[in-house]
Amino acid sequence: MKTFVRHSRRGFTLVELLVASAIMIVLVLIVTKVAVDTLSAYDKVVADLSTQAEARSVLDSMERDLNTAVFRPDGRCWMEVIAPQATGDASGLLKLANISSDLQPVLMFFASPNDRTRWSTSGSVRTAISGETCAVSYRMGRRSPFDVPGATIQQVYCVQRTVIDAQNTFNEAIPILTVPTAALSTVTTGTPFTYWYNASRSYISPYGASTTGTLISSTQMASSGALDAANTNTGWTMDEQNFCAQNVV
């Protein structure tokens, strides 16, 4: 006589399913946490590398300019560094946004940069610009790369580098420099500051013609006032043409 043994088909109990689900949830959370931390670390490294690359580009640019800086032993001020709105500064200097005054220096000097404007164009005529010495300015500020300086659209902290062509530097900047009759810390005229801040100056733009039909334009290089939405007239030094780097200040 044959005896058939029935094998019972027994599934998971509800308790087992709950335990397995809990274990799976814990494992998913652990894996997710590791992935999020890894991505966050990666994003931070990429941001740091980007910032370092931007900072290095600024330092490299400054190094190249300073290597060709002009210093003459004639008693005149060929280089000037100012901290806008700091105590004892010349009046009318620009205070940039909400940056502390000791973190917004403006560097002004004369140099022979390799990327200086070398040609002046009027219509179809191309004329070489004689001379090598150019007025150079480095400054920090907050502006929108998509709109005029002072606009509140996606503002970023940036470094601006302005180079005036050799022709207008010779005609307007160098004649301003005078031998100071007092200590340089109290001089407000006859220095690079006088050129950059006190009046409209001419420059040859390589990017487009002015309203006169030539590439020679005349404008305020830098003006006083807070760099915010209430004051968009901050001078040509904050123009997008002079953008050097962002988020490195």
C-alpha positions as a printed NumPy array, in Angstrom:
array([[  0.   ,   0.   ,   0.   ],
       [  1.404,   3.355,  -1.044],
       [  1.179,   6.344,   1.194],
       [  1.203,   9.786,  -0.426],
       [  2.756,  12.545,   1.619],
       [  1.275,  15.936,   0.897],
       [  3.852,  18.712,   1.087],
       [  2.255,  21.801,   2.51 ],
       [  2.79 ,  24.989,   0.482],
       [  3.398,  27.439,   3.246],
       [  4.047,  31.144,   2.326],
       [  5.519,  34.089,   4.263],
       [  3.654,  35.177,   7.278],
       [  2.639,  38.793,   7.777],
       [  5.315,  39.233,  10.445],
       [  8.02 ,  37.978,   8.116],
       [  6.872,  40.356,   5.364],
       [  6.929,  43.294,   7.781],
       [ 10.436,  42.411,   8.99 ],
       [ 11.707,  42.01 ,   5.429],
       [ 10.141,  45.341,   4.419],
       [ 11.7  ,  47.083,   7.403],
       [ 15.121,  45.65 ,   6.568],
       [ 14.748,  46.725,   2.914],
       [ 13.728,  50.25 ,   3.932],
       [ 16.748,  50.531,   6.218],
       [ 19.061,  49.33 ,   3.449],
       [ 17.518,  51.766,   0.94 ],
       [ 17.928,  54.65 ,   3.386],
       [ 21.564,  53.739,   4.003],
       [ 22.308,  53.509,   0.281],
       [ 20.452,  56.775,  -0.36 ],
       [ 22.37 ,  58.551,   2.414],
       [ 25.674,  57.317,   1.019],
       [ 24.698,  58.413,  -2.495],
       [ 23.547,  61.862,  -1.334],
       [ 26.716,  62.396,   0.706],
       [ 28.849,  61.288,  -2.233],
       [ 27.063,  63.626,  -4.65 ],
       [ 27.269,  66.49 ,  -2.166],
       [ 30.989,  65.932,  -1.709],
       [ 31.402,  65.765,  -5.487],
       [ 29.464,  69.009,  -6.001],
       [ 31.564,  70.713,  -3.322],
       [ 34.799,  69.54 ,  -4.913],
       [ 33.631,  70.729,  -8.338],
       [ 32.592,  74.107,  -6.892],
       [ 35.946,  74.455,  -5.112],
       [ 37.819,  73.57 ,  -8.289],
       [ 35.743,  76.061, -10.263],
       [ 36.403,  78.79 ,  -7.704],
       [ 40.104,  77.975,  -7.657],
       [ 40.198,  78.068, -11.456],
       [ 38.472,  81.472, -11.459],
       [ 40.826,  82.78 ,  -8.775],
       [ 43.863,  81.444, -10.621],
       [ 42.74 ,  83.158, -13.821],
       [ 42.507,  86.479, -11.961],
       [ 45.897,  86.003, -10.308],
       [ 47.466,  84.99 , -13.614],
       [ 46.015,  88.072, -15.265],
       [ 47.278,  90.311, -12.465],
       [ 50.698,  88.649, -12.605],
       [ 50.985,  89.286, -16.339],
       [ 49.918,  92.907, -15.933],
       [ 52.183,  93.589, -12.957],
       [ 55.125,  92.036, -14.768],
       [ 54.761,  94.801, -17.361],
       [ 53.842,  97.562, -14.889],
       [ 55.398, 100.964, -15.491],
       [ 57.285, 102.592, -12.613],
       [ 59.347, 105.69 , -13.259],
       [ 61.601, 107.397, -10.685],
       [ 60.084, 110.825, -11.31 ],
       [ 58.196, 111.312,  -8.042],
       [ 54.777, 110.698,  -9.59 ],
       [ 52.275, 108.076,  -8.437],
       [ 52.251, 105.308, -11.029],
       [ 50.313, 102.812,  -8.903],
       [ 47.531, 103.374,  -6.396],
       [ 45.406, 101.107,  -4.216],
       [ 42.303, 102.516,  -2.548],
       [ 39.685, 101.06 ,  -0.219],
       [ 36.379, 102.802,  -0.991],
       [ 34.654, 104.488,   1.944],
       [ 37.489, 103.637,   4.317],
       [ 38.481, 106.298,   6.836],
       [ 40.848, 108.843,   5.348],
       [ 40.103, 107.983,   1.725],
       [ 39.49 , 110.573,  -0.912],
       [ 35.847, 111.603,  -1.018],
       [ 33.381, 110.193,  -3.517],
       [ 34.725, 106.672,  -3.749],
       [ 32.309, 103.914,  -4.549],
       [ 31.053, 101.642,  -1.784],
       [ 30.189,  98.334,  -3.385],
       [ 26.979,  96.695,  -2.217],
       [ 27.214,  95.235,   1.28 ],
       [ 30.86 ,  94.144,   1.134],
       [ 32.929,  95.364,   4.049],
       [ 35.018,  98.39 ,   3.086],
       [ 38.286,  96.61 ,   3.807],
       [ 37.349,  93.851,   1.338],
       [ 36.809,  95.993,  -1.734],
       [ 40.13 ,  97.527,  -2.781],
       [ 40.592,  99.113,  -6.183],
       [ 43.988,  98.664,  -7.842],
       [ 45.062, 101.212, -10.455],
       [ 48.358, 101.273, -12.316],
       [ 49.977, 101.51 , -15.75 ],
       [ 51.206,  98.493, -17.712],
       [ 51.696,  97.007, -21.18 ],
       [ 49.264,  94.075, -21.276],
       [ 49.465,  91.707, -24.223],
       [ 45.697,  91.827, -24.781],
       [ 45.507,  95.617, -25.04 ],
       [ 43.517,  97.182, -27.876],
       [ 45.904,  97.525, -30.809],
       [ 43.623,  98.81 , -33.571],
       [ 41.163, 101.658, -33.988],
       [ 38.412, 101.27 , -36.571],
       [ 36.384, 103.995, -38.262],
       [ 34.128, 102.56 , -40.925],
       [ 36.251, 100.212, -43.049],
       [ 39.543, 101.886, -42.104],
       [ 41.754, 100.065, -39.608],
       [ 44.437, 102.139, -37.908],
       [ 47.167, 100.796, -35.639],
       [ 47.341, 102.337, -32.164],
       [ 50.838, 103.466, -31.306],
       [ 52.284, 103.019, -27.84 ],
       [ 52.213, 100.242, -25.274],
       [ 51.516, 101.841, -21.893],
       [ 47.883, 101.429, -20.832],
       [ 45.919, 102.467, -17.748],
       [ 44.79 ,  99.315, -15.937],
       [ 42.259,  98.937, -13.142],
       [ 41.163,  95.959, -11.031],
       [ 38.109,  96.261,  -8.819],
       [ 35.539,  94.075,  -7.086],
       [ 31.797,  94.54 ,  -7.137],
       [ 28.398,  92.907,  -7.31 ],
       [ 26.604,  92.93 , -10.618],
       [ 24.376,  90.874, -12.861],
       [ 26.171,  89.266, -15.798],
       [ 22.893,  89.487, -17.749],
       [ 21.991,  93.14 , -17.228],
       [ 23.384,  96.573, -16.453],
       [ 25.442,  97.044, -13.263],
       [ 23.133,  97.47 , -10.3  ],
       [ 20.333,  95.303, -11.69 ],
       [ 19.069,  92.746,  -9.194],
       [ 18.845,  89.882, -11.706],
       [ 21.095,  87.055, -10.48 ],
       [ 23.784,  89.271,  -9.03 ],
       [ 27.207,  87.757,  -8.405],
       [ 30.368,  89.052,  -6.769],
       [ 32.903,  89.605,  -9.483],
       [ 36.331,  90.957, -10.314],
       [ 36.419,  93.561, -13.082],
       [ 39.548,  94.283, -15.135],
       [ 39.634,  97.428, -17.251],
       [ 42.361,  98.254, -19.764],
       [ 42.411, 101.632, -21.522],
       [ 44.075, 101.755, -24.918],
       [ 47.567, 103.277, -25.159],
       [ 46.398, 106.249, -27.242],
       [ 43.891, 107.565, -24.707],
       [ 46.177, 106.625, -21.827],
       [ 48.868, 108.861, -23.312],
       [ 46.407, 111.671, -24.097],
       [ 44.358, 111.703, -20.884],
       [ 45.815, 109.57 , -18.093],
       [ 49.554, 110.198, -18.021],
       [ 49.257, 114.028, -18.249],
       [ 47.138, 113.954, -15.069],
       [ 49.945, 112.474, -12.993],
       [ 51.817, 115.207, -11.13 ],
       [ 54.567, 115.242,  -8.544],
       [ 52.739, 115.372,  -5.174],
       [ 53.407, 118.299,  -2.895],
       [ 52.136, 116.451,   0.2  ],
       [ 52.159, 112.938,   1.611],
       [ 50.569, 110.49 ,  -0.819],
       [ 48.055, 109.376,   1.809],
       [ 46.453, 112.831,   1.658],
       [ 46.726, 113.44 ,  -2.101],
       [ 43.428, 113.361,  -4.035],
       [ 44.602, 114.896,  -7.328],
       [ 47.345, 114.081,  -9.783],
       [ 47.132, 110.324,  -9.113],
       [ 45.498, 107.405, -10.954],
       [ 42.402, 107.99 ,  -8.816],
       [ 41.992, 111.387, -10.461],
       [ 41.883, 109.748, -13.88 ],
       [ 39.522, 106.897, -13.046],
       [ 37.008, 108.698, -10.845],
       [ 36.839, 112.423, -11.486],
       [ 35.607, 112.897, -15.067],
       [ 34.511, 111.24 , -18.285],
       [ 37.382, 109.646, -20.183],
       [ 37.823, 108.384, -23.728],
       [ 38.599, 104.817, -24.698],
       [ 38.701, 102.748, -27.868],
       [ 36.385,  99.79 , -27.607],
       [ 37.159,  96.669, -29.646],
       [ 33.548,  95.465, -29.36 ],
       [ 31.403,  98.011, -31.139],
       [ 31.029, 101.5  , -32.528],
       [ 29.774, 104.422, -30.485],
       [ 27.073, 106.896, -31.526],
       [ 29.693, 109.002, -33.312],
       [ 30.318, 106.249, -35.852],
       [ 33.732, 105.289, -34.527],
       [ 34.979, 103.016, -31.786],
       [ 36.155, 105.921, -29.666],
       [ 33.728, 106.422, -26.787],
       [ 33.699, 108.824, -23.862],
       [ 32.187, 107.872, -20.536],
       [ 32.655, 107.922, -16.775],
       [ 35.137, 105.216, -15.853],
       [ 33.814, 104.878, -12.29 ],
       [ 31.246, 106.868, -10.355],
       [ 30.332, 107.256,  -6.708],
       [ 27.287, 105.753,  -5.091],
       [ 26.135, 102.374,  -3.812],
       [ 26.11 ,  99.545,  -6.306],
       [ 22.518,  98.438,  -6.033],
       [ 19.222,  98.695,  -7.883],
       [ 18.904, 102.372,  -6.929],
       [ 22.147, 103.342,  -8.663],
       [ 22.889, 101.717, -12.004],
       [ 25.35 , 104.377, -13.19 ],
       [ 28.498, 102.788, -11.816],
       [ 30.831, 103.574, -14.669],
       [ 32.414, 101.646, -17.482],
       [ 34.72 ,  99.686, -15.179],
       [ 31.665,  97.619, -14.142],
       [ 30.617,  96.974, -17.743],
       [ 30.303,  93.363, -18.919],
       [ 33.181,  93.981, -21.343],
       [ 35.512,  94.185, -18.343],
       [ 34.262,  91.082, -16.539],
       [ 37.182,  88.964, -15.326],
       [ 35.873,  86.38 , -12.833],
       [ 33.032,  85.754, -10.4  ],
       [ 32.505,  84.378,  -6.899],
       [ 36.154,  84.635,  -5.911],
       [ 35.813,  87.473,  -3.375]])
